[in-house]
Amino acid sequence: MGKGRLVILGGGESGVGTALLGKAKGYDVFVSDKGKIKEKYKDVLLNNEIEFEDEQHTESKILNADVVMKSPGIPDKVALVKQIREVGIPIVSEIEFASKFTEATLIGITGSNGKTTTATLTHHLLKQELNVGLAGNIGDSFAKQILEKNHDNYVLEISSFQLDDIKVFKPKIAILTNITPDHLDRYDNKFENYIASKFRITENQTKDDYFIYDADDEVITDWLSKHQIQSKKLPFSLTKEIEQGAYYKNKKITITIDNNQIIMPTENLALEGKHNVKNAMAASTVAHLLKIRKQTIRESLENFQGVEHRLEHVLKINKVQYINDSKATNVNATYFALESMDAPTVWIVGGVDKGNDYKELFPFVNEKVKAIICLGVDNEKLFDAFGSMVDVIVETQYMSEAVKIAYKIAKAGDNVLLSPACASFDLFENYEDRGRQFKNAVRNL
């Protein structure tokens, strides 16, 4: 019966899901969290008689593990993680552990930006005709769904941190949306380490698997020109015609796989912006691969409502549109947001800067942004970057005040955009908390 001892570091969604699956599969399970485990997760562990501790790590109960599942939020440089590696205990991520217990078709999606939208959209296209779960960095944990739902297919949003701890994990279809410098603090500030981490999504693929990627992304195409991968490549592009894969031309998406071609008009795409045409190409390529009907793909693209906190239209007040893009936690995401603005914009920006370079935003700020509201503990870098470009630049540490200032500045026909380009942890619990506070402040105007 016994599979050995499974120790789980981190008692969040992925940790508790893994604990449930591990217990069901015969492991002796122990969950350890250095912080406080949320009540809802404690209840699950107690009800399932799974041993756990929080606000501490007891080494004697951890270093006797046969396998450790580490939450993606815990960096490798933590002393305990180093110790586990030194004594030779394998460390895996949730997707690695869980994937061994399913025969389902796995669609793995990674990238610096666009992965949540692409994953949610892919799931939306597939669920009309297939039994499919959505998991990974999103929604209910993958491990828990394998235990409870047993779907035939899974769309997985996967971060580079989860890919760092895979050994045999292999998606049938892998998608790489793009690569821009992000999280470099976790990769010794070396961009090439982060790039290699993203490409691990392909490392166990064979010639029977597929790799869908952005052919316009120079970082991706440069890496592919120097490294062999086994899977079949299906690129997508806005700028060039693609023989096998997808491209966009004359407001149509053309997807070709082997000798099977479909052409989709994009006039009625629910999502706006060039980056969303790319997300649509990636998701539609998966749907076409998995034999979803063209009509279903088209209708689903036209009725997809997008993702919360991603260019989410909140309200129009006095002819001013308030837009919540709290999920823009890096410069590249904010680039897409500003690119898609079609009116003078009051921009709310700031938070924990991950070594951001704001230069690529300058043309949009000059052209579209009429005022900047800095919402962070330390806004000096934003003042240095943008102070000379706009007439109004102010700072605050309260979302309610940021929204009130924006309300005073904005005129009929303007946009007010929350697109922080930074992490949220200086003033908020996470980007969801930041987005919800923004929406509540707008509704209270």
C-alpha positions as CSV (number, residue, x, y, z in Angstrom):
1,M,0.0,0.0,0.0
2,G,2.6,2.6,1.2
3,K,4.2,4.7,-1.5
4,G,6.6,6.4,0.9
5,R,6.6,9.8,2.6
6,L,5.4,12.9,0.7
7,V,6.3,16.2,2.3
8,I,4.6,19.3,0.9
9,L,6.1,22.8,1.5
10,G,3.3,25.4,1.3
11,G,-0.3,24.9,2.4
12,G,-2.0,26.8,-0.4
13,E,-4.1,25.7,-3.3
14,S,-1.4,23.5,-5.0
15,G,-0.1,22.2,-1.7
16,V,-3.5,21.1,-0.3
17,G,-4.5,19.6,-3.7
18,T,-1.3,17.6,-3.8
19,A,-1.8,16.4,-0.2
20,L,-5.3,15.1,-1.1
21,L,-4.1,13.3,-4.2
22,G,-1.0,12.0,-2.4
23,K,-3.0,10.6,0.5
24,A,-5.5,8.9,-2.0
25,K,-2.6,7.3,-3.8
26,G,-1.1,5.8,-0.6
27,Y,1.6,8.3,0.5
28,D,2.3,9.2,4.1
29,V,1.6,12.9,3.7
30,F,2.9,15.9,5.8
31,V,2.3,19.6,5.0
32,S,4.6,22.3,6.3
33,D,4.1,26.0,5.8
34,K,6.4,28.8,7.2
35,G,3.5,31.2,7.1
36,K,-0.1,30.8,8.3
37,I,-2.3,28.3,6.5
38,K,-5.7,29.8,5.6
39,E,-8.6,28.5,7.6
40,K,-10.3,27.0,4.5
41,Y,-7.2,24.9,3.8
42,K,-6.7,23.9,7.4
43,D,-10.3,22.6,7.5
44,V,-9.6,20.4,4.4
45,L,-6.4,19.0,5.9
46,L,-8.2,18.3,9.3
47,N,-11.2,16.7,7.6
48,N,-8.9,14.4,5.6
49,E,-6.8,13.6,8.6
50,I,-3.6,14.9,6.9
51,E,-0.8,16.0,9.3
52,F,0.3,19.6,9.0
53,E,2.2,22.4,10.7
54,D,2.2,26.2,10.0
55,E,4.3,29.2,11.0
56,Q,7.3,26.8,11.2
57,H,9.3,24.1,9.4
58,T,10.3,21.2,11.6
59,E,13.4,19.8,9.8
60,S,13.2,16.3,11.4
61,K,9.7,15.9,9.9
62,I,10.9,17.1,6.4
63,L,14.3,15.7,5.9
64,N,12.9,12.1,6.2
65,A,10.8,12.5,3.0
66,D,11.0,10.3,0.0
67,V,9.8,13.2,-2.2
68,V,9.1,16.9,-1.6
69,M,6.5,18.9,-3.4
70,K,7.5,22.6,-3.2
71,S,5.1,25.5,-3.7
72,P,6.3,27.6,-6.7
73,G,6.4,30.6,-4.4
74,I,9.4,29.3,-2.4
75,P,12.7,30.2,-4.0
76,D,15.6,27.7,-4.4
77,K,17.9,29.8,-2.4
78,V,16.0,29.2,0.9
79,A,18.2,27.3,3.3
80,L,15.7,24.5,3.9
81,V,15.4,23.8,0.1
82,K,19.2,23.7,-0.2
83,Q,19.3,21.2,2.7
84,I,16.7,19.0,1.0
85,R,18.7,18.9,-2.2
86,E,21.9,18.2,-0.3
87,V,20.5,15.0,1.3
88,G,19.3,14.0,-2.2
89,I,15.6,14.1,-1.7
90,P,13.9,14.8,-5.1
91,I,11.9,18.1,-5.2
92,V,9.0,18.3,-7.6
93,S,6.3,20.8,-8.5
94,E,2.6,20.1,-8.3
95,I,2.2,19.6,-12.1
96,E,5.1,17.1,-12.1
97,F,3.6,15.1,-9.1
98,A,0.0,15.1,-10.3
99,S,0.7,14.4,-14.0
100,K,1.8,10.9,-13.1
101,F,-1.7,10.0,-12.0
102,T,-3.6,10.9,-15.2
103,E,-3.8,9.6,-18.7
104,A,-5.5,12.9,-19.9
105,T,-4.3,15.0,-22.8
106,L,-2.3,17.9,-21.3
107,I,-2.2,21.3,-22.9
108,G,0.6,23.3,-21.1
109,I,0.7,27.1,-21.5
110,T,3.6,29.3,-20.3
111,G,5.1,32.7,-21.2
112,S,5.8,36.0,-19.5
113,N,2.4,37.5,-20.5
114,G,-0.9,36.3,-22.0
115,K,-0.8,32.8,-20.4
116,T,-3.9,33.3,-18.2
117,T,-5.9,34.8,-21.1
118,T,-4.7,32.1,-23.5
119,A,-5.4,29.3,-21.0
120,T,-8.9,30.6,-20.2
121,L,-9.7,31.1,-23.8
122,T,-8.4,27.7,-24.8
123,H,-10.5,26.1,-22.1
124,H,-13.5,28.1,-23.3
125,L,-13.0,26.9,-26.9
126,L,-12.5,23.2,-25.9
127,K,-15.2,22.9,-23.2
128,Q,-18.0,23.3,-25.8
129,E,-17.1,19.8,-27.2
130,L,-14.7,18.1,-24.8
131,N,-14.5,17.1,-21.2
132,V,-11.8,19.5,-20.1
133,G,-10.4,21.0,-16.8
134,L,-8.5,24.3,-16.3
135,A,-5.7,24.2,-13.7
136,G,-2.1,25.1,-12.9
137,N,-1.7,28.7,-11.8
138,I,-5.4,29.2,-12.1
139,G,-8.5,28.0,-10.4
140,D,-8.7,24.7,-8.5
141,S,-5.4,22.7,-8.2
142,F,-4.5,20.2,-10.9
143,A,-3.8,17.5,-8.4
144,K,-7.2,18.0,-6.8
145,Q,-9.0,17.9,-10.2
146,I,-7.3,14.6,-11.1
147,L,-8.6,13.2,-7.8
148,E,-12.1,14.5,-8.0
149,K,-13.0,15.3,-11.7
150,N,-10.8,13.0,-13.7
151,H,-11.2,15.1,-16.9
152,D,-10.0,13.7,-20.3
153,N,-8.2,16.9,-21.1
154,Y,-6.5,19.6,-19.0
155,V,-5.5,23.1,-19.9
156,L,-2.7,24.1,-17.6
157,E,-1.3,27.6,-17.0
158,I,2.3,26.9,-15.9
159,S,4.8,29.4,-14.5
160,S,8.6,29.1,-15.0
161,F,8.8,28.3,-11.3
162,Q,6.7,25.2,-11.8
163,L,8.8,24.2,-14.8
164,D,11.9,24.5,-12.7
165,D,10.8,21.4,-10.7
166,I,9.7,19.0,-13.5
167,K,11.5,15.7,-14.4
168,V,9.1,13.8,-16.7
169,F,6.2,16.2,-17.1
170,K,5.2,16.2,-20.8
171,P,2.3,18.1,-22.3
172,K,0.8,16.8,-25.6
173,I,0.5,20.4,-26.7
174,A,2.8,23.1,-25.3
175,I,2.3,26.8,-25.8
176,L,4.9,29.5,-25.3
177,T,3.1,32.9,-25.6
178,N,6.2,35.2,-25.3
179,I,9.4,35.8,-23.3
180,T,10.2,39.2,-21.8
181,P,12.5,39.8,-18.7
182,D,10.5,39.1,-15.6
183,H,11.2,37.5,-12.2
184,L,14.9,37.8,-12.9
185,D,15.6,38.0,-9.2
186,R,14.8,34.3,-9.1
187,Y,17.2,33.5,-11.9
188,D,20.5,35.1,-10.7
189,N,19.5,38.1,-12.8
190,K,20.4,36.2,-15.9
191,F,17.8,36.4,-18.7
192,E,19.2,33.2,-20.3
193,N,18.4,31.2,-17.2
194,Y,14.8,32.4,-17.3
195,I,14.5,31.7,-21.0
196,A,15.8,28.1,-20.5
197,S,13.3,27.7,-17.7
198,K,10.4,28.5,-20.0
199,F,11.6,26.2,-22.7
200,R,11.6,23.3,-20.2
201,I,7.9,22.9,-21.2
202,T,9.2,21.2,-24.4
203,E,12.1,19.1,-22.9
204,N,10.2,15.8,-22.5
205,Q,8.1,16.2,-25.7
206,T,8.5,13.7,-28.6
207,K,7.8,13.9,-32.3
208,D,4.1,13.0,-31.5
209,D,3.7,16.2,-29.5
210,Y,3.2,19.8,-30.5
211,F,4.8,23.2,-29.7
212,I,2.8,26.3,-30.4
213,Y,4.8,29.6,-30.1
214,D,5.0,33.3,-31.1
215,A,7.1,33.4,-34.3
216,D,7.3,37.2,-33.9
217,D,9.1,37.0,-30.6
218,E,12.9,37.3,-31.2
219,V,13.9,35.7,-27.9
220,I,11.9,32.6,-28.8
221,T,13.0,32.3,-32.5
222,D,16.6,33.0,-31.5
223,W,16.6,30.2,-28.9
224,L,15.0,27.8,-31.4
225,S,17.6,28.5,-34.0
226,K,20.3,27.3,-31.5
227,H,18.5,24.4,-29.8
228,Q,16.8,21.2,-31.1
229,I,13.3,20.3,-29.9
230,Q,11.6,17.0,-30.7
231,S,8.0,18.2,-31.0
232,K,6.2,19.5,-34.1
233,K,6.4,23.3,-34.3
234,L,3.2,25.3,-35.0
235,P,4.2,28.9,-34.8
236,F,1.7,31.9,-35.0
237,S,2.5,35.3,-36.4
238,L,1.0,38.8,-37.0
239,T,3.7,39.7,-39.6
240,K,4.5,36.7,-41.8
241,E,2.6,33.9,-43.6
242,I,3.0,30.6,-41.8
243,E,2.9,27.3,-43.7
244,Q,2.2,25.1,-40.6
245,G,0.6,27.0,-37.8
246,A,-1.4,30.3,-37.7
247,Y,-1.1,33.8,-39.1
248,Y,-3.1,37.0,-39.3
249,K,-3.6,38.8,-42.5
250,N,-6.4,41.1,-43.8
251,K,-8.3,40.7,-40.5
252,K,-8.4,37.0,-40.9
253,I,-6.7,34.2,-38.9
254,T,-5.5,31.3,-41.1
255,I,-4.6,28.1,-39.4
256,T,-2.9,25.2,-41.2
257,I,-2.2,21.8,-39.7
258,D,-0.9,19.2,-42.2
259,N,-3.4,19.6,-45.1
260,N,-6.2,20.9,-43.0
261,Q,-6.8,24.6,-43.2
262,I,-9.4,26.8,-41.5
263,I,-9.9,30.6,-42.0
264,M,-11.5,32.7,-39.3
265,P,-12.7,36.3,-39.6
266,T,-11.7,38.5,-36.6
267,E,-14.0,41.5,-37.0
268,N,-16.1,40.3,-34.1
269,L,-13.4,39.1,-31.7
270,A,-14.6,39.9,-28.2
271,L,-11.1,40.8,-27.0
272,E,-9.4,43.9,-28.4
273,G,-5.8,44.6,-29.1
274,K,-3.1,42.9,-31.2
275,H,-1.8,40.8,-28.3
276,N,-5.3,39.3,-28.1
277,V,-5.2,38.3,-31.8
278,K,-2.1,36.3,-30.8
279,N,-3.8,34.7,-27.8
280,A,-6.7,33.8,-30.1
281,M,-4.3,32.3,-32.7
282,A,-2.7,30.1,-30.0
283,A,-6.0,29.0,-28.5
284,S,-7.6,28.3,-31.9
285,T,-4.6,26.2,-33.0
286,V,-5.1,24.0,-30.0
287,A,-8.8,23.7,-30.8
288,H,-8.1,22.9,-34.4
289,L,-5.6,20.2,-33.3
290,L,-8.2,18.6,-31.1
291,K,-10.8,18.6,-33.8
292,I,-13.1,21.3,-32.4
293,R,-15.5,22.4,-35.2
294,K,-14.7,25.6,-37.0
295,Q,-18.2,27.0,-36.2
296,T,-17.6,26.4,-32.4
297,I,-14.2,28.0,-32.5
298,R,-15.6,31.1,-34.2
299,E,-18.6,31.5,-31.9
300,S,-16.5,30.9,-28.8
301,L,-13.9,33.6,-29.9
302,E,-16.8,36.0,-30.3
303,N,-18.5,35.4,-26.9
304,F,-15.4,35.1,-24.7
305,Q,-15.5,37.8,-22.0
306,G,-11.8,37.8,-21.0
307,V,-10.2,37.4,-17.7
308,E,-10.8,39.4,-14.5
309,H,-8.1,42.1,-13.8
310,R,-6.9,42.0,-17.4
311,L,-8.1,45.1,-19.4
312,E,-11.4,44.6,-17.6
313,H,-13.9,47.4,-18.4
314,V,-15.4,48.3,-15.0
315,L,-17.8,51.2,-15.4
316,K,-18.4,54.3,-17.5
317,I,-18.9,57.4,-15.3
318,N,-19.6,60.8,-16.9
319,K,-18.4,59.3,-20.2
320,V,-15.1,58.3,-18.7
321,Q,-14.2,54.5,-19.0
322,Y,-12.5,52.9,-16.0
323,I,-10.3,49.9,-16.9
324,N,-8.9,47.4,-14.4
325,D,-5.6,45.8,-15.7
326,S,-4.2,45.0,-12.2
327,K,-2.9,41.7,-13.7
328,A,-0.2,43.7,-15.6
329,T,2.6,43.0,-13.1
330,N,5.4,43.7,-15.6
331,V,6.3,46.4,-18.2
332,N,5.4,44.2,-21.2
333,A,1.9,43.7,-20.0
334,T,1.4,47.4,-19.5
335,Y,2.8,47.9,-23.0
336,F,-0.1,45.9,-24.4
337,A,-2.6,47.9,-22.3
338,L,-1.3,51.3,-23.3
339,E,-1.1,50.1,-27.0
340,S,-4.8,49.3,-26.9
341,M,-5.9,52.7,-25.5
342,D,-7.8,54.7,-28.1
343,A,-8.5,57.8,-26.0
344,P,-6.5,60.2,-23.7
345,T,-5.6,58.1,-20.6
346,V,-5.1,58.8,-16.9
347,W,-2.7,56.0,-16.0
348,I,-2.4,54.5,-12.4
349,V,1.0,52.8,-12.1
350,G,3.4,51.5,-9.6
351,G,4.1,48.9,-6.8
352,V,7.1,46.6,-6.3
353,D,9.5,47.3,-9.3
354,K,11.3,44.1,-10.5
355,G,14.1,46.1,-12.0
356,N,11.8,47.5,-14.7
357,D,13.0,49.4,-17.7
358,Y,10.2,51.8,-18.7
359,K,11.8,52.9,-22.0
360,E,9.5,50.9,-24.2
361,L,6.5,52.7,-22.8
362,F,7.7,56.2,-23.7
363,P,6.1,56.5,-27.1
364,F,2.7,55.5,-25.7
365,V,3.0,57.8,-22.7
366,N,3.9,60.7,-25.0
367,E,1.0,59.9,-27.3
368,K,-1.8,58.8,-25.1
369,V,-1.2,59.5,-21.4
370,K,-2.4,62.9,-20.0
371,A,-1.7,62.2,-16.3
372,I,0.1,59.6,-14.2
373,I,-0.9,58.6,-10.7
374,C,1.9,56.7,-8.9
375,L,0.5,54.1,-6.5
376,G,3.4,52.6,-4.6
377,V,5.6,52.9,-1.5
378,D,8.6,54.1,-3.5
379,N,7.7,56.0,-6.7
380,E,11.0,57.7,-7.3
381,K,11.9,55.7,-10.4
382,L,8.5,56.5,-12.0
383,F,9.0,60.2,-11.4
384,D,12.5,60.0,-13.0
385,A,11.1,58.1,-16.0
386,F,7.9,60.0,-16.7
387,G,8.1,63.3,-14.8
388,S,9.0,65.3,-17.9
389,M,6.5,63.7,-20.2
390,V,3.2,64.5,-18.6
391,D,1.7,67.7,-17.1
392,V,0.4,66.0,-14.1
393,I,2.2,63.3,-12.1
394,V,1.2,62.7,-8.5
395,E,1.7,59.9,-5.9
396,T,-0.5,58.2,-3.3
397,Q,-0.5,55.0,-1.2
398,Y,-4.3,54.6,-1.2
399,M,-6.3,53.1,-4.0
400,S,-9.4,55.1,-3.0
401,E,-7.4,58.3,-3.3
402,A,-5.8,57.3,-6.6
403,V,-9.3,56.8,-8.0
404,K,-10.6,60.1,-6.7
405,I,-7.6,62.0,-8.2
406,A,-8.2,60.2,-11.5
407,Y,-11.9,61.2,-11.3
408,K,-11.0,64.9,-10.9
409,I,-8.5,64.8,-13.8
410,A,-10.4,62.8,-16.4
411,K,-12.7,64.5,-18.9
412,A,-15.6,63.1,-21.0
413,G,-14.2,60.6,-23.5
414,D,-11.0,59.8,-21.5
415,N,-9.9,56.5,-20.0
416,V,-8.7,55.8,-16.5
417,L,-6.4,52.8,-16.6
418,L,-5.0,50.8,-13.7
419,S,-2.0,49.0,-15.3
420,P,0.7,48.9,-12.6
421,A,3.6,47.3,-14.5
422,C,4.8,46.1,-11.0
423,A,4.0,43.5,-8.4
424,S,1.5,44.5,-5.8
425,F,3.0,43.3,-2.5
426,D,4.0,46.7,-1.1
427,L,0.4,47.9,-0.6
428,F,-1.8,45.0,-1.4
429,E,-2.1,41.2,-0.7
430,N,-1.9,40.3,-4.4
431,Y,-2.9,41.7,-7.8
432,E,-6.5,40.4,-7.3
433,D,-6.8,42.4,-4.1
434,R,-5.4,45.5,-5.9
435,G,-7.9,45.0,-8.8
436,R,-10.9,44.5,-6.4
437,Q,-9.9,47.6,-4.4
438,F,-9.8,49.6,-7.7
439,K,-13.2,48.3,-8.8
440,N,-14.8,49.1,-5.4
441,A,-13.3,52.6,-5.4
442,V,-14.7,53.2,-8.9
443,R,-18.2,51.9,-7.8
444,N,-18.1,54.2,-4.8
445,L,-17.4,57.4,-6.8
